Amino acid sequence: MGGLFLALALCRTRQLQFDTRRRLLLRTSRWPLGRRAVSISYAQLTPPDIEQRESEEGPYYLVRLGVQGARPMQLGAFDTLAEAEHWC
C-alpha cells in the first residue's frame, strides 16, 4: 500500500517546449526513476482544437493539440469557451 501512495506522489509531470528554430516540439516526462524526452516535428502537429466536456458544475473546455499517429495532447482546461478560444 505504501508503494502505491509513493508512486502516486511521484507521478509524472510533463513539459512542452516549442523550438521554433529547429521546428520541433520537445515533450519531456519526469518519472520517479528518470526522465523521458520525445521530439515531435512540427509537420506531425495538427492545429489545436477545443473539446467541450461536462461535469457536475457544468461544461468546461479543453484545448487539445493533435499529433499524427498519437493521441492528442491536452494543453489546458478552461471554464468558458471564450477563454479557450483566446488561448487556442
C-alpha positions in Angstrom: 0.0 0.0 0.0 2.9 2.3 0.8 4.4 1.7 -2.6 1.2 2.7 -4.3 1.0 6.0 -2.4 4.6 6.7 -3.1 4.1 6.1 -6.9 1.1 8.4 -6.8 3.0 11.1 -5.1 5.9 10.9 -7.6 3.7 10.6 -10.7 5.0 12.0 -13.9 4.8 15.6 -14.9 5.0 16.9 -18.5 6.7 19.8 -20.0 6.4 21.1 -23.6 9.0 23.3 -25.3 8.5 24.7 -28.8 11.8 25.0 -30.6 10.9 27.4 -33.5 14.5 27.4 -34.9 14.6 23.6 -35.4 10.8 23.3 -35.8 10.5 20.7 -33.1 8.3 20.2 -30.1 10.1 18.6 -27.2 7.9 16.7 -24.8 9.6 15.8 -21.5 8.1 13.5 -18.9 9.6 13.0 -15.5 9.0 9.7 -13.8 10.1 8.6 -10.3 13.0 6.7 -11.9 14.1 9.2 -14.6 13.2 11.4 -17.5 12.0 10.7 -21.0 12.2 13.2 -23.8 10.5 12.9 -27.2 11.0 15.2 -30.1 8.0 15.8 -32.4 8.4 17.5 -35.8 6.1 20.5 -36.5 5.0 18.6 -39.6 3.3 16.0 -37.3 1.2 18.5 -35.5 -2.3 19.4 -36.3 -3.9 22.8 -35.4 -5.2 23.0 -31.9 -8.9 22.4 -31.3 -11.4 22.8 -28.5 -13.4 20.0 -26.9 -16.3 20.6 -24.6 -16.8 18.2 -21.6 -19.5 18.1 -19.0 -19.1 18.0 -15.2 -21.4 18.3 -12.2 -20.6 22.1 -12.2 -21.4 22.5 -15.9 -19.4 22.4 -19.1 -15.7 23.1 -19.4 -13.5 23.3 -22.4 -10.2 21.5 -23.2 -7.6 22.8 -25.7 -6.0 19.9 -27.5 -3.1 19.7 -29.8 -3.2 16.8 -32.3 -0.2 14.7 -33.2 -0.3 12.4 -36.2 -0.1 8.8 -35.2 -0.7 9.5 -31.4 -3.4 10.6 -29.1 -4.0 14.4 -28.8 -2.3 16.3 -26.0 -4.5 18.2 -23.7 -2.9 21.6 -23.1 -5.3 23.2 -20.8 -8.9 23.3 -19.4 -11.0 26.5 -19.2 -14.3 27.5 -17.7 -15.5 29.5 -20.6 -15.4 28.9 -24.4 -14.1 32.5 -24.9 -11.0 31.7 -22.7 -10.3 28.5 -24.6 -10.7 30.3 -27.9 -8.4 33.1 -26.8 -5.7 30.6 -25.7 -6.1 28.5 -28.8 
